[in-house]
Amino acid sequence: MIAVPRWLLLVLGALFSVYHVVLGIYSIDVPASPWPTVAALLLYSVATTLCLWPAKRVRMPDWLAAFALAVSIVLPLLVTSQLDPAVENGYATWYVAAVGTLMTITAARRQLTAAWLGVIVLAVQSVVWAGPLSLGGLGVIGSIVWVAIAHMLTSALTNAARETRRYAQAEREAAAWQAAQDAHLFEGRMRLAHTNRLAAPMLRRIADRNGALTDAQRAECRVLEAAIRDEIRGRMLLTDAVRVEVQRARARGITVTLLDEGGIDDLDEAVRDRVLSRLAEAVAGSTADRIIARTAAEGSPVAVTVVGLRESERDASDSDEAEVELWLEIPRQP
């Protein structure tokens, strides 16, 4: 698609408008009195200048559209008041093309209702003044055709702009989706590599011993399994400090569960580091039997909730009897 510079369209519109003014001045001696024509020329010049004046918005303001419509109604009344419809007036009927040009500009600036009202009033006035045949002789039909063309072009350009915005939005969403998928793939590969580094030595040891492990080695496997589970379920909750404190807590016999449900994905690095440092401190200082750290819902003022439970001496397997040893809500904002 070839883009036409806006200034070129303004220049063309100005040249057409000046041409009509020249015709009006050239035929100023035809009307019985030149003063109504002079007033019409002044009104037309002011209206055209305002309509063609460069503006940031393509759509014409409502007040300017109303002014252009009023000028298009007044112009024929002023000029024809001094003309004889029974004779050939020549270029003295310049107002017809002038109104057509003014209404075409109005239509191009997306004030279609005002543009159509202007040419309809022009057609009615011409029929009343000189009869139905004047629609062709005076050029009223041509003015209507120009407004119709401007209407179609404006509608087509508006639809094209709407579709362009829609496709651009779809392209941005597709690019964002692709970036998210690439990020998830990269994160998955990184976590898989990290898991492989953690598990490979122990898996080789198990294979070498044909599964015959000592109690200490079995305990080490359980700790390793918990660490791998953290990498899968903990995601953003894991930093080096959190990993160290969780490992120390498990060495003290504490069961630690990390659950990242995406609630802190939108935090920047500095805020996330502050939140996770507080999490590491909470795990390090807890004497509970079980610790559960879970990210809060997205949009919540809380980033991470940490709960520490101490099992009841009466029935350590009954979670309903557990006592809350630690309850901590780490806020997003300090």
N, C-alpha and C positions, 0 to 999 in steps of 0.2 A: 504494500500500500504506500502510495506517495503522499507525504504530508505537505499540505499547502500552508505556508507561513501565514500567521494571523494578520500580520501587518499588510500582506498583499491583499487579503480580502477586504481590509479596511480601506485601502487605497482604491480598490475597484468600486466599493460602495460609495466612497467620496466622489469619485469621478462621475459616476452615474448621477449622483445627486446634483453636482455642479452643472452637469449637462442640462438637467431640467430647469435649473435656475437661469441658465443662459437662454434657453428657449423662451422662458417667461419674460425675460428682459427684452429679447429680440422682438417679441410680439406684443409689447406693452402698449402699442398704439391701436391695437384691434379692439379692446374693450371700450365701452362708452366712457368709462372713467377709469384711469389707471390706478387709483389709490387702493381699491379693494385688492387688485392684483399685487400691488407693492406689499400690502399687509400680508397677503397669502405667501409671498416669497420670503418675507421675514420669518413668519411662523414656520414655514417649511425648513428654512435654513437652520433655525434654532433647534427644531425637533430632530433633524438629521444629524446635526453636530452632537447633540446629547446622546443619540442612539449609537453613533459610531465612535464615541469617545472611548479610548481603551480603558477597560476595567478588569479587575482580577476575576470576577465571576462572569461566565458566559451568559447566564440567564439575566435578562433585563429586569431591573426592579419593577415592582407593580406600579409604583407611581409614574415611572417613566413610560411604561406601556399604556397607562391611562392617558397620559399627555399626548403620546403619539397617536392614539386612537382619536382623541378629541381634535387634533390637528387634521387628521385624515377626513373627519366629518366636516370641519369648518372650511377646509380648502375648496371643495367643489361649490359650496354655497357662496363663498366670496367671489370666486372667479366667474361662475355662471350668472351671477346677478347682473353682470355688465356685458353679457354675450347674448346674441340672438341665435336660438337653436335652429332657426329656419335657414340660416346662411352657413357657408363654409368658413369656419373660424381658423383653420390652419393650426399653427403652433400655439395659438391662444388656449387650446385645450391641454396644455402641458401638465395640468394638475392631475390628469388621469394616470399618466405614467409616474408622476411624482408620488401620488398616493400608493401606487403599486410598488414602487421602490421602497418607500417608507415602511409599508406593511411587510414586504419581503425581508427587510432588515429585522423587523420586529419578530417575524416567524423564525428567522435564523437564530435569534437570541432567545428562543424557547418561550415566547409569549404567543402561542398559537391561537388562543381564543381571541385576543385583541386583534391579531392580524386578520383572521377570518371575518370578524365583525367589521373591520375597516373596509375590506373589499366588498362585503355584502352591502354596506351602507352606500358605497360608491356606485354599485350596480343599481340599487334602488333609486338613488338620486338621478342617475343618468337616464333611467327609464322615465321617471317623472318629468325630467327637464326636456328630453329630446325624443322620447319614445323607445320602444324595444330595439329597433334597428341600430340605435346608437351604441349598443353594447359592443358590436363589432366595429363600427365606424370610428368610435372614439378610442378604442383599444382597451376597453374594460375587461374583455375576455382575456386579453394578454396579461393584464395585471393579476387576474384570478389564477391564471395558469402559473405565473411566477410564484405566487404564494403557495400554491399546491406543491410545486417542485421543492420550495424551501421547507414545507411541512414534511414531505417524504424524506428529504435529505437529513433534516434534523432528527426525525424519528429513527432513521437508519443509523446515524452516528451515535445517538443515545443508546440504542440497543447494542451497538458494537462496543461502546465504552463500558456498558454494564457487563457484557460477556467477557471483555478483557479483564475487568476487575475480578470477575468470578474465576476465570482461568488462572489469573495471577495468585489469587487466594488458594486455589487448589494446588498450584505449583508449590507455594510456600508450605502448605500442609503436607504435601508429598515429600518435600525436602526435609521437613522436620521429622516426619515419620521415618524416613530413611536414616536420618542422623541418629534417631533414637534406637533403631534396629542395629545400626553399626555399633553404637555405644554398648547396647546389651550384648552383642556378639563379642566385642572386645573385652567387656567385663567378664563374660562367661569364660573366655579363653584364659584370662588372667587368673580367675578363681580356679579353673581346672588345673592350670600349671602349678598354682600354689598348693592345691590339694594333692597333686601328684608328688610334689616335693615333700609334703608331710607324710603321705601314706606309703610311698614307694619303699623306703627302708624297712618299715615294719612288715609290709607285704612280702618282701624278699626274705626277711627273717622267718616269717611264718612258713613260707614255702620251703626254706632250707630245713626247718625242723619238722616238716610234715604236720604242722598244727599242734605239736607237743610243746606248749608254752608253760612257763612257770607262773606262779600266782602274780609275781611282780610284773611279768611281761603282759599278762592278761589285764592287770590294772592299767598298765601303760597303754594297751590297746583301747581300753575304755576311755581314757583321757584323750587319746588321739581321735577316737570316733567323735567325742564331744566337740573337739576343736574343728574337725571337718564339718560337723553339723552347724557350728557357729558360722563358718565361711558361707554356708548355703543359706541359712535362715537369718543370720545376723547382718549381712551386707554392710550398710552404712554405719552400723553401730560399732564396727571394728576399727580400732587403731592399734598401733603397737602397744600403747599404754594399756588399753582395754584388754588386749590379748594376754599381756603379762599378768594383770591383776585377776583375770578370770582363771588363768592357769594356776595361780597361787591359791585362789579360793577353792578350786577343785582339789588341790593338794591338801587343803585343810579339811576336806570331806564335804564341802558345800556343793550342792547341785545348782548349776547356773544355766539358765535358759535365756538366750538372746533372740528377740523376735523383731525384725525390721519389716514393717508393713508399708514402707514408702512415705512415712510422715515427715521425714527430715531430708528428703531428696532435694527440696527447693532451698535449703539453707546454704548460704555461702560458706566457704572453707573456714573462715575465721570463727563464725558463729558455731559451726559444727564442731570445730576443735574445742571450743569452750564447753559445749554441751557434753562431749564425750570425755573430756578431762574430768568433769564433775561426776560422770558415770563411773569412771575408773576409781575415783576417790571413794564413791559410795560402796563399790564392790570390795575395795581394800579394807574399809572400816567396818564391814558388816560381820556379825557373828551368827547370822541366821543359818538354818539348815538348807533352805532353798532360796534362790534369788532369781527373780524374773524381771528382765528389762525389756520393755516394749515401747516402740515409737507410738506417739499419740496420733490422732487423726489429723489429716492435712487441714490447715487453717486454725487449728487449736492453738491457744497461747502456750500450751505445754508441748515441749519437744519430745521428752522421754519420761516415761513413768517407771520407777524402780520399786519393786515390792520384795521385801525379805520376810520369809515365813520360818517360824521355829516350830518343829513338830511337837505335838503334845506327847508327854511322857506316857499317857494312858494308851494311846493308839497312834503310833507314828505313821501308819498307813492311811489314816483317815484325814483327808485334806480339810474336811469341815472343822476339825478340832485344832487345826494349826493356828498358832498365834502370830500376829503381825509384829515382826521385830523391826522392820524398816518400811517406811512409806515416804517416797521422795518423788516429787514432780519437778523435773528440770525445765525451766521456762525457755522459750525461744529467745526472748530478750533479757538481758542482764538486769 
